[in-house]
Amino acid sequence: MTEIRKYLEEHKQEMIDLLAELVAIPSIQGKAEDGAPFGKEPARALEVMLKKCEEAGFKVDNVENYAGSADINDAPAQLAVLTHLDVVPVGTGWTTDPFVLRYEADTDKLVGRGAIDDKGPAVAAFFAARALKDLGIPLKKGVRLIFGTNEENGSADLAYYRKKRELPPMVFTPDGEYPVINAEKGMLRVYFSSDFDDDEILEVQAGTVINAVPQFCTVTMENDEGEPVEAVYEGASAHASTPEKGENAITQFLDSYCGENMLITSLAQLFPHGETNGKSCGLGFRDDLSGDMTCVLSMLNTDMGRISGGIDIRFPLDRKKAEISEIICGTLENAGFTVDSCEGVEPHCTDENSEFVQGLLRVYERVTGDKGRCIAIGGGTYVHEIEGGVAFGAEFPNEDGRMHSPDEFITSANLLRNAEIMAEAMAELCC
């Protein structure tokens, strides 16, 4: 057992106690107030974390409660570990209070909102840094912990922080999975609408968020007697970056439609049930590194004489946002719709042969005994718009901590293992 691992084992309960303290803060985005740009609770979580860092002897810096940081030594920061303390809303399906950390001895699970995304990793990063300091492991380069408060709602925290402070040249976030995520597809979110008047369809309601495959589509139609009849199409929800794992309830409805409304017919042609790569919209691109693009009609609703929809697109590394925008917007306009907005980001890729990435892979292999490799994903991590940034943890291969879902968890063993990997990474890159 290494001295770092031994230190972490000795402080295991302290780690769990800090995670419990953070989980107890319902740091969902709230109403902006003076001194709390994303609401009181995210600001309170940041205050708790920075106080712990200060008590550990780190130099803390609170950037107006958008984000905060802690330098663990006096050298100029060359490495940043970027985590966030805000969480997504609770939703339904929890078996116990999501803001009371629950330990399940038989499964070793620590269950609570934020356990894996991203309060558990934030705790692991803090104890990794504390282990190096308390053990007197010398670092020639500076290490900085950065704690954000708005990752789940657009990362305005990080954008503001970067206006006020310069990031170190090396940045990793334990906001993804191991071994190393170095490539992320480009993203585009398109909202469209049109006037809608139909003799049969009274209402369509499907999809509540643009980045998820819709599980339900409710269509109210008028029968021959002039009475409303409701039909509910049920699919299976999935993240929009992996639509093949779900079944789209909207395209179920479109596939079954036998009427003559040209807008609905056009959507049925553009989004065939079961197609997830956007080929029928004129897209369908792929590359060898990031694979097939995805294109999901994730929202479709009628209201006040209009029909509106939303599309989530994740496109390969070899394509540009402008090209994808031009194709999808032109396709929708030709089908009779108005494009209300079309926004997104370019793909992100960090050279897997860089010393930074290779150093992280060496650490991963040394601590876990497993082969390290770089992977590409369709989702976007906290470093998507940071040049040279990568995601490093916190989920291990073939592990699902139920991120954004009820009964989200991290095991106590993996909480320690994350801390050990991060401590070894800090030492590897900065000694």
C-alpha positions in Angstrom: 0.0 0.0 0.0 1.4 3.4 -1.0 1.7 6.2 1.6 -1.0 8.1 -0.3 -3.4 5.2 -0.2 -2.7 4.6 3.5 -3.4 8.3 4.2 -6.7 8.2 2.4 -7.7 5.0 4.1 -7.1 6.7 7.5 -9.2 9.6 6.5 -12.0 7.7 4.8 -14.7 8.6 7.3 -13.7 12.2 7.1 -14.2 12.1 3.3 -17.6 10.6 3.7 -18.6 13.2 6.3 -17.6 16.0 4.0 -19.6 14.4 1.2 -22.6 14.1 3.5 -22.3 17.8 4.4 -22.2 18.8 0.7 -25.0 16.5 -0.3 -27.2 18.0 2.4 -27.0 21.4 0.5 -29.6 21.3 -2.3 -27.4 23.3 -4.7 -29.8 23.3 -7.6 -29.8 26.6 -9.6 -32.0 29.2 -7.9 -32.9 32.8 -8.3 -30.0 35.1 -8.7 -29.4 37.4 -5.7 -26.7 39.8 -4.6 -23.6 37.8 -4.0 -25.3 34.6 -5.2 -25.5 34.6 -9.1 -27.0 31.1 -9.3 -29.0 31.2 -6.0 -28.2 30.8 -2.3 -27.6 27.1 -2.3 -24.8 26.8 -4.9 -23.1 29.8 -3.1 -23.5 28.0 0.2 -21.9 24.8 -1.2 -19.0 26.8 -2.5 -18.6 28.5 0.9 -18.4 25.1 2.7 -15.8 23.8 0.2 -13.6 26.8 0.3 -13.7 26.9 4.1 -12.4 23.3 4.2 -9.6 24.3 1.8 -8.7 27.2 3.9 -8.6 25.0 7.0 -6.2 22.7 5.2 -3.8 25.5 4.6 -4.6 26.2 1.0 -4.8 29.7 -0.5 -8.4 30.2 -1.4 -9.9 32.6 -3.9 -13.7 33.2 -4.2 -14.6 34.9 -7.5 -17.9 36.5 -6.5 -19.5 33.1 -5.8 -19.4 32.2 -9.5 -16.6 29.8 -8.8 -13.8 29.5 -6.3 -10.3 28.0 -6.2 -7.7 26.8 -3.8 -3.9 26.7 -4.6 -2.4 23.9 -2.7 1.2 25.2 -2.8 3.1 28.4 -3.5 4.4 27.7 -7.0 2.6 29.2 -10.0 -0.3 26.9 -10.9 0.4 24.6 -13.8 -2.4 22.1 -13.2 -6.0 22.6 -12.4 -8.5 20.0 -11.2 -12.0 21.4 -12.2 -15.1 20.2 -10.4 -18.5 21.6 -9.7 -20.8 21.8 -6.7 -24.1 22.5 -8.3 -26.5 19.6 -9.0 -29.5 18.8 -11.3 -33.0 18.8 -9.9 -34.1 15.8 -7.9 -36.8 14.4 -10.2 -38.9 11.4 -9.2 -38.1 7.8 -8.2 -35.8 8.3 -5.2 -36.1 5.6 -2.5 -34.9 7.9 0.3 -34.2 11.6 0.8 -31.8 12.7 -2.0 -30.2 15.3 0.3 -29.3 12.9 3.1 -26.3 10.8 2.2 -27.2 7.1 2.7 -24.6 4.3 3.0 -25.6 0.8 1.9 -23.2 -1.6 3.6 -24.1 -4.5 1.3 -23.3 -2.6 -1.9 -20.8 -0.1 -0.5 -22.9 2.7 -2.1 -23.0 6.3 -0.9 -26.4 7.4 -2.3 -27.4 11.1 -2.7 -27.8 13.8 -5.3 -24.4 14.9 -6.4 -22.6 11.8 -5.1 -21.0 11.0 -8.5 -21.8 14.3 -10.2 -19.8 16.1 -9.0 -19.6 16.5 -5.2 -18.0 13.1 -4.6 -15.2 13.9 -7.1 -14.8 17.4 -5.6 -14.3 15.7 -2.2 -11.8 13.3 -3.7 -9.9 16.1 -5.4 -9.7 18.0 -2.1 -8.4 15.0 -0.1 -6.0 14.1 -2.9 -4.5 17.6 -2.5 -4.5 17.4 1.3 -2.7 14.0 1.2 0.1 15.5 -0.8 0.4 18.5 1.6 0.1 16.5 4.8 2.6 13.9 3.6 5.1 16.5 2.6 5.3 15.2 -1.0 7.3 18.0 -2.8 5.7 19.6 -5.9 7.8 21.8 -8.2 4.7 23.1 -10.0 1.6 24.6 -8.6 -1.7 22.8 -8.3 -5.1 24.5 -8.2 -8.5 23.1 -7.3 -11.3 24.9 -9.0 -14.9 24.6 -7.8 -17.8 25.8 -10.1 -21.4 26.4 -9.3 -23.2 26.4 -12.7 -21.9 23.4 -14.7 -25.4 21.8 -15.0 -27.0 24.9 -16.5 -24.6 26.2 -19.1 -21.3 26.7 -17.3 -21.7 30.5 -16.9 -19.6 30.1 -13.8 -16.6 28.9 -15.7 -17.0 31.6 -18.4 -17.0 34.3 -15.7 -14.1 32.8 -13.8 -12.1 32.8 -17.1 -12.8 36.5 -17.6 -11.4 37.2 -14.1 -8.6 34.5 -13.8 -6.3 32.7 -16.1 -6.5 28.9 -16.2 -3.3 26.9 -15.8 -2.0 25.2 -19.0 -3.1 21.7 -17.8 -6.8 21.2 -16.8 -8.6 18.0 -16.1 -12.1 17.4 -14.8 -13.4 14.3 -13.0 -16.8 15.0 -14.5 -16.7 12.2 -17.0 -15.2 8.7 -17.0 -11.9 6.9 -17.1 -9.4 6.3 -18.6 -9.2 9.7 -20.4 -11.9 11.5 -22.5 -9.8 13.6 -25.0 -12.4 14.0 -27.7 -16.0 15.3 -27.6 -18.3 15.8 -30.5 -19.6 19.2 -31.5 -23.1 20.1 -30.3 -26.0 21.9 -31.8 -29.4 22.7 -30.4 -32.1 23.8 -32.8 -35.5 25.2 -31.9 -38.1 25.6 -34.7 -41.8 26.4 -35.0 -44.7 27.1 -37.4 -48.3 28.1 -37.4 -50.4 25.0 -36.8 -54.1 24.4 -37.6 -55.4 20.9 -38.0 -59.0 19.5 -38.1 -58.0 16.4 -36.3 -55.0 17.1 -34.0 -56.0 19.2 -31.1 -52.7 19.0 -29.1 -49.3 17.4 -29.1 -47.1 17.3 -26.0 -43.8 15.6 -25.9 -40.4 16.3 -24.4 -39.4 18.5 -21.5 -35.7 18.9 -22.1 -33.8 19.1 -25.4 -30.9 16.8 -24.5 -33.0 13.6 -23.8 -34.8 11.1 -25.9 -38.5 11.7 -25.0 -40.2 8.8 -23.2 -43.7 10.0 -23.8 -45.7 11.7 -26.5 -49.3 12.6 -25.8 -51.5 13.4 -28.8 -55.1 14.6 -28.4 -57.3 14.1 -31.5 -60.9 14.8 -32.3 -63.0 11.7 -33.2 -65.9 11.5 -35.6 -68.3 12.7 -32.8 -66.2 15.8 -32.2 -64.9 14.5 -28.8 -61.2 14.7 -27.8 -59.4 11.3 -27.6 -56.0 11.1 -26.1 -53.3 8.7 -27.3 -50.1 8.2 -25.3 -47.0 6.9 -27.1 -44.4 5.4 -24.8 -40.8 4.9 -25.6 -37.7 4.8 -23.4 -35.7 7.7 -22.3 -31.9 8.1 -22.9 -29.4 10.9 -23.1 -29.5 12.6 -26.5 -25.8 11.8 -27.0 -26.7 8.0 -26.9 -30.1 7.9 -28.5 -29.6 4.3 -29.6 -30.1 3.4 -25.9 -33.6 4.7 -25.9 -36.7 4.7 -28.0 -38.2 8.0 -29.2 -41.9 8.4 -28.4 -42.2 11.4 -30.8 -41.0 9.4 -33.8 -43.3 6.6 -32.7 -46.2 9.0 -33.2 -44.9 10.3 -36.5 -44.4 6.7 -37.8 -48.0 5.9 -37.0 -49.5 9.2 -38.4 -51.9 8.6 -41.3 -53.3 12.1 -41.7 -52.7 14.8 -44.3 -51.1 17.6 -42.3 -48.0 18.5 -44.3 -46.0 19.7 -41.3 -46.5 16.4 -39.5 -45.9 14.4 -42.7 -42.6 16.3 -43.3 -41.4 15.6 -39.8 -42.2 11.9 -40.3 -40.0 11.9 -43.4 -37.2 13.8 -41.8 -37.1 11.7 -38.6 -38.0 8.1 -39.3 -38.5 6.0 -36.3 -35.3 4.2 -35.3 -33.0 6.5 -37.2 -30.6 8.3 -34.9 -27.9 9.8 -37.2 -29.9 12.4 -39.1 -29.4 10.9 -42.5 -32.9 11.8 -43.7 -32.3 15.4 -42.8 -29.3 15.5 -45.1 -26.8 14.7 -42.3 -25.6 11.2 -41.3 -21.9 12.1 -41.0 -19.3 10.0 -39.2 -15.6 9.9 -38.6 -13.3 7.1 -37.4 -12.5 8.7 -34.0 -15.8 9.9 -32.8 -18.1 7.6 -34.8 -21.6 8.3 -36.1 -23.2 11.7 -35.4 -26.6 11.8 -33.6 -29.7 13.8 -34.4 -32.7 13.6 -32.0 -36.1 15.2 -32.4 -36.5 15.6 -28.7 -39.3 18.1 -28.2 -42.6 18.6 -30.1 -45.5 20.7 -28.6 -48.5 22.6 -29.7 -49.7 25.8 -28.1 -51.8 28.8 -29.1 -52.1 27.9 -32.7 -48.4 27.0 -33.2 -46.3 23.9 -33.2 -42.7 24.0 -31.9 -39.9 21.5 -31.6 -36.4 21.0 -30.5 -33.5 19.0 -32.0 -30.3 17.9 -30.3 -27.4 17.2 -32.7 -23.9 15.8 -31.8 -21.6 15.9 -34.8 -18.2 14.4 -35.6 -14.8 16.0 -35.0 -14.1 16.5 -38.7 -17.2 18.8 -39.2 -17.9 22.4 -38.4 -20.8 24.0 -36.6 -21.5 26.3 -39.6 -21.9 23.3 -42.0 -24.2 21.4 -39.8 -26.3 24.5 -39.0 -26.7 25.3 -42.7 -27.9 21.8 -43.5 -30.4 21.4 -40.7 -31.8 24.9 -40.9 -32.3 24.7 -44.6 -34.0 21.3 -44.2 -36.4 22.7 -41.7 -37.2 25.8 -43.7 -37.9 23.7 -46.8 -40.3 21.7 -44.7 -42.3 24.8 -43.8 -40.8 25.7 -40.4 -39.2 28.8 -39.0 -35.9 28.3 -37.2 -36.1 30.2 -33.9 -32.6 29.5 -32.7 -29.6 27.4 -33.7 -26.7 27.4 -31.3 -23.9 25.1 -30.3 -20.2 24.5 -29.9 -17.5 23.1 -32.1 -16.0 19.7 -31.4 -13.3 19.4 -28.8 -10.1 17.3 -29.1 -6.9 17.2 -27.1 -3.8 15.4 -28.6 -3.6 12.0 -27.0 0.2 12.0 -27.5 0.7 15.1 -25.3 2.8 14.7 -22.2 -0.2 15.8 -20.2 -2.5 13.0 -21.5 0.2 10.4 -21.5 1.0 11.3 -17.9 -2.7 10.8 -16.9 -2.7 7.4 -18.7 0.4 6.3 -16.9 -1.2 7.1 -13.5 -4.4 5.3 -14.4 -2.5 2.2 -15.4 -0.3 2.3 -12.3 -3.1 2.7 -9.8 -5.7 0.5 -11.4 -3.6 -2.1 -13.2 -5.8 -1.7 -16.3 -4.8 -0.5 -19.7 -5.2 3.2 -20.3 -6.6 4.6 -23.5 -8.3 7.7 -24.8 -11.9 7.7 -25.7 -14.3 10.0 -27.6 -17.9 10.8 -26.5 -21.0 12.5 -27.8 -21.7 14.3 -24.5 -19.9 17.4 -23.4 -17.9 17.6 -20.2 -16.8 20.6 -18.1 -13.7 21.1 -20.2 -15.4 21.1 -23.6 -14.4 24.7 -24.4 -11.0 24.6 -22.6 -8.2 24.1 -25.1 -6.1 21.2 -24.0 -8.5 20.1 -21.3 -9.6 16.5 -20.8 -12.0 14.5 -18.6 -10.3 12.1 -16.2 -12.8 10.1 -14.1 -14.8 9.9 -12.0 -16.7 6.9 -13.3 -14.8 3.7 -14.1 -15.3 1.6 -17.2 -18.6 -0.4 -17.1 -19.7 1.6 -14.1 -23.0 3.5 -13.9 -23.4 5.8 -10.9 -26.9 6.9 -12.0 -25.7 10.4 -12.8 -28.8 12.7 -13.1 -31.0 9.8 -12.1 -32.7 8.8 -8.9 -30.5 7.1 -6.3 -27.3 8.5 -7.7 -24.3 7.0 -6.0 -20.6 6.5 -5.7 -19.1 3.6 -3.7 -16.8 4.4 -0.8 -14.1 2.3 -2.5 -14.3 4.4 -5.6 -14.4 7.6 -3.7 -11.0 6.6 -2.2 -9.7 5.3 -5.5 -10.6 8.6 -7.3 -8.7 10.5 -4.6 -5.7 8.2 -5.0 -5.6 8.5 -8.8 -5.9 12.3 -8.5 -3.2 12.6 -5.9 -0.9 10.4 -8.0 -1.7 12.6 -11.1 -0.9 15.8 -9.3 2.5 14.2 -8.2 3.2 12.8 -11.7 2.5 16.0 -13.5 3.9 18.5 -11.0 6.9 17.0 -9.2 
